[in-house]
Amino acid sequence: MFPEQIKTFREMVTLKDGAYILLRPMVAEDKQRLVEYYSAVSDEDMRYFRDNQVKDEKFIEEWCEKLDYSKVLPLLALSKDRVVGSASLHFFEGPKRHIGEMRLFLAKDFRKRGLGIKMIRAMIDLARKQGLSILTAEIIADFTKFIKAFEQLGFKTMCVLDDYFMFPDGDCADVVVMTLSLRPKMDEF
């Protein structure tokens, strides 16, 4: 997909409780929505973010101004005009250019409603359209429900990395590395 095609990507999904959610790529005009979304993130949830700057309005402004879909493709879930979920597809260069890494975060009041699965499916579709062969996800090992959700969509556990994620307070957690093959291997005849 070219950047113009990415910008026009839209998917309406219905959650199991009947709520309608629009999935679309993040655009520069989403700055205020993102400020509101990330300002509501609890301290407990912030422990799991790779970058604690998401609550900094200046950081979000710079992020919106420097969008580069060839490096990171951010996807937002909107309920009416409110961001309720975000996922991102991170691209690599060189020998890993066929691999994408997926990340996902949902607003607290939109968890356990089926939105996560819908967003993962959309990211798988976008990764395929970008020509990727492998999609990866790193999940804290204690989050067994997340791991099961990824497994339901075809991801396989490749390994568990002991003490791979360090929290701000210095505690560590194991991380499950999962992959999904986007191009099925075919036996030659």
Residue, then its C-alpha position, 0 to 999 in steps of 0.5 A: m500500500f502506498p501512503e495515499q492508500i494507507k491514509t484512506f484505509r477505513e474499517m467499521v467494526t462492531l463490538k460484541d456489545g453492539a458498539y460501532i468503532l471506526l479503525r483508521p490510520m492516525v493523521a496529524e489532526d489527531k493530536q488533541r484526541l491523542v492527548e486526551y487518550y494518553s492523559a487518561v492512561s493510569d499509572e499502572d498501565m503506564r508501567y507497560f509502555r515502552d515510552n513514558q513520553v506519551k503523556d507529554e503533549k509536546f511529544i505527541e505533537e512532534w509524533c503527529e507532525k513527523l508521521d512516516y507510514s514507511k517506518v511506523l503505521p499507527l492505527l486508531a480505534l475511534s468511538k464517535d470522535r474519541v480514541v479508544g484504542s491504538a495499534s502500531l505496525h513497526f517496519f524494519e530495514g535491511p535483513k529484517r525488512h520482511i518483518g513487522e512488529m505489532r503493538l496494541f493498547l486499549a482504553k480501560d473501558f474498551r477492554k474485554r469487548g472484542l476490540g483487541i481482536k478486531m484491531i489485531r485482525a486489521m493490523i494483520d491485513l495491513a501487514r499483508k498489504q505492506g508485503l510483510s512475511i512475518l508479524t511479531a508481537e512481544i507480550i508480558a508472559d503474565f498476560t495469558k489472555f492476550i497470549k491466547a487471543f494472539e494464538q486464536l489468530g494464528f500467532k505462535t510462541m517462538c520463545v520466552l525471554d526471561d526478565y526481558f522487560m524492565f518496569p520503571d521501578g526496576d522490577c522485571a517481567d518475562v516476555v513471550v515473543m510470538t510470530l505469525s507467518l503472513r505468507p504460507k509456505m508451500d511444498e514444491f511439487 
